[in-house]
Amino acid sequence: MRVLKVLAAVLFVGVIVVAGAAYFMSEPRPEGQDAPEADEFAHKMERAVNKEAWDRTGAVRWSFFEEHHYVWDRKRDLVEVRWGDTRVLLRTGDKTGRVWGKDGEVTGDDAESALQTAYRFWVNDSFWLNPVVKVFDPGVKREIVTEEDGEKGLLVTYTSGGVTPGDAYLWYVDQNGLPVRWRMWVSIIPVGGVSMTWTSWTELSTGALISTEHEGCRKMITFITNAEGTEDLEGLGVSPELFDPLFQG
């Protein structure tokens, strides 16, 4: 019993230390201005990553941290998500689908849990794949922030949708509008204002640009690997029949 009390005390102190560090390291989210300039800034970012080409990209394959693997049929809002021994075919619109494990198809509560997990993975990982093209999504607030040195950034706040509404990102771009870094105020990170670069821009075969590596806390991390984007599934060498089980009884 005494050992448990000691462990509980150590855990409590650890939580306090982490919370204290987060408090002192955090930067408050800046106040932005809701002005036409914000939309102009956002459109410049879209042009820099070739959003028109992204809109023509009907199929995407990529891996996230080499752990979550995707084939995304953007035309039909369908995605295959694989991790570990789990394979999910998911309708992204209503979060329904089918699930398979190492022993065959999974049903019932286990399937529902896997579908919810796959949806959370897909929302997060597809956001990191190309967040710039989401700055005009419904429920997104865009504001201009002017720093003390005169540099301007675009504060993008997701007031609804996704799985973490309220998250905000402050984008900084180069002279052409291509993002170079952002600062984040997100629920999953206790420290506000964490900065991360946007580098290693890769052009998909459709012409759309995505960033695959990000540096944060002086460490370069590869987020996106094996990325391919084409007009349709056949361009990826994938048969549309991949998703046929979703339309079978």
MOSULHU-V840710 format. One record per backbone hydrogen bond with DSSP energy under -0.5 kcal/mol. NH is the residue of the N-H (numbers start at 1). CO is the residue of the C=O. E is the energy in kcal/mol with one decimal. If there is no record, write none. Layout:
NH:CO:E + NH:CO:E
This chain:
5:1:-2.1 + 6:2:-2.3 + 7:3:-2.7 + 8:4:-2.5 + 9:5:-2.3 + 10:6:-2.7 + 11:7:-2.6 + 12:8:-2.4 + 13:9:-2.6 + 14:10:-2.5 + 15:11:-2.4 + 16:12:-2.2 + 17:13:-2.7 + 18:14:-2.7 + 19:15:-2.8 + 20:16:-2.7 + 21:17:-2.8 + 22:18:-2.6 + 23:19:-2.2 + 24:20:-2.3 + 25:21:-2.3 + 26:22:-1.8 + 27:192:-2.1 + 33:144:-2.4 + 34:32:-0.5 + 35:33:-1.5 + 38:35:-2.0 + 39:35:-0.7 + 40:36:-1.9 + 41:37:-2.5 + 42:38:-2.3 + 43:39:-2.6 + 44:40:-1.9 + 45:41:-1.8 + 46:42:-2.2 + 47:43:-2.4 + 48:44:-1.9 + 49:45:-1.7 + 50:47:-0.9 + 51:46:-2.0 + 54:50:-1.8 + 55:51:-2.7 + 56:52:-0.9 + 57:54:-1.4 + 58:56:-1.1 + 58:230:-0.7 + 59:230:-2.2 + 60:72:-2.0 + 61:228:-2.6 + 62:70:-1.3 + 63:225:-2.6 + 64:68:-2.8 + 65:63:-0.6 + 65:223:-2.8 + 67:64:-2.1 + 68:64:-1.8 + 69:82:-2.4 + 70:62:-2.9 + 71:80:-1.6 + 72:60:-3.4 + 73:71:-0.6 + 73:78:-2.8 + 74:58:-1.7 + 74:72:-1.1 + 75:58:-1.1 + 76:73:-0.5 + 77:73:-0.7 + 78:73:-2.1 + 79:90:-2.1 + 80:71:-2.9 + 81:79:-0.5 + 81:88:-2.7 + 82:69:-2.2 + 83:86:-2.1 + 86:83:-2.7 + 87:100:-2.6 + 88:81:-2.8 + 89:98:-2.5 + 90:79:-2.9 + 90:88:-0.6 + 91:96:-3.4 + 92:77:-1.9 + 92:90:-0.8 + 93:77:-0.6 + 95:91:-1.7 + 96:91:-0.6 + 98:89:-2.0 + 99:106:-0.6 + 100:87:-2.8 + 101:104:-3.1 + 104:101:-1.6 + 106:99:-2.8 + 110:107:-0.7 + 111:107:-0.8 + 112:108:-2.2 + 113:109:-2.5 + 114:110:-2.0 + 115:111:-2.4 + 116:112:-2.2 + 117:113:-2.2 + 118:114:-2.8 + 119:115:-2.3 + 120:116:-2.2 + 121:117:-2.7 + 122:118:-2.8 + 123:119:-2.7 + 124:120:-2.2 + 125:121:-3.2 + 126:122:-2.6 + 127:123:-1.2 + 128:124:-2.0 + 129:125:-1.2 + 130:126:-1.4 + 133:130:-0.6 + 134:131:-2.0 + 135:132:-1.5 + 137:134:-1.6 + 140:137:-1.5 + 141:157:-3.0 + 143:155:-2.1 + 144:33:-2.6 + 145:153:-2.6 + 147:145:-0.6 + 147:151:-3.4 + 150:147:-1.8 + 153:145:-2.6 + 154:171:-1.9 + 155:143:-3.2 + 155:153:-0.6 + 156:154:-0.7 + 156:169:-3.4 + 157:141:-2.6 + 157:155:-0.6 + 158:167:-2.7 + 159:139:-2.4 + 159:157:-1.0 + 166:158:-4.3 + 167:164:-1.4 + 168:185:-2.2 + 169:156:-2.5 + 170:183:-2.8 + 171:154:-3.0 + 171:169:-0.7 + 172:181:-2.5 + 174:178:-2.3 + 177:174:-2.0 + 180:172:-2.7 + 181:172:-1.4 + 182:196:-2.4 + 183:170:-1.6 + 184:194:-2.2 + 185:168:-2.7 + 189:186:-1.1 + 190:188:-0.5 + 192:190:-0.6 + 193:184:-2.5 + 194:184:-1.0 + 194:191:-0.7 + 196:182:-2.5 + 197:215:-2.2 + 198:180:-2.3 + 199:213:-2.1 + 202:210:-3.6 + 204:202:-0.6 + 204:208:-3.2 + 205:229:-0.6 + 206:229:-0.5 + 207:204:-1.9 + 209:49:-2.3 + 210:202:-2.4 + 212:199:-0.7 + 212:200:-1.4 + 213:199:-1.2 + 214:221:-2.5 + 216:214:-0.5 + 216:219:-2.2 + 219:216:-1.3 + 221:214:-2.6 + 223:212:-2.2 + 223:221:-0.7 + 224:212:-1.6 + 225:63:-2.1 + 228:61:-2.6 + 230:59:-2.4 + 235:232:-0.8 + 236:232:-0.6 + 236:233:-1.5 + 237:234:-1.5 + 238:233:-2.2 + 242:239:-2.2 + 243:240:-1.6 + 244:241:-1.7 + 246:243:-1.8 + 247:244:-2.4 + 248:245:-0.8
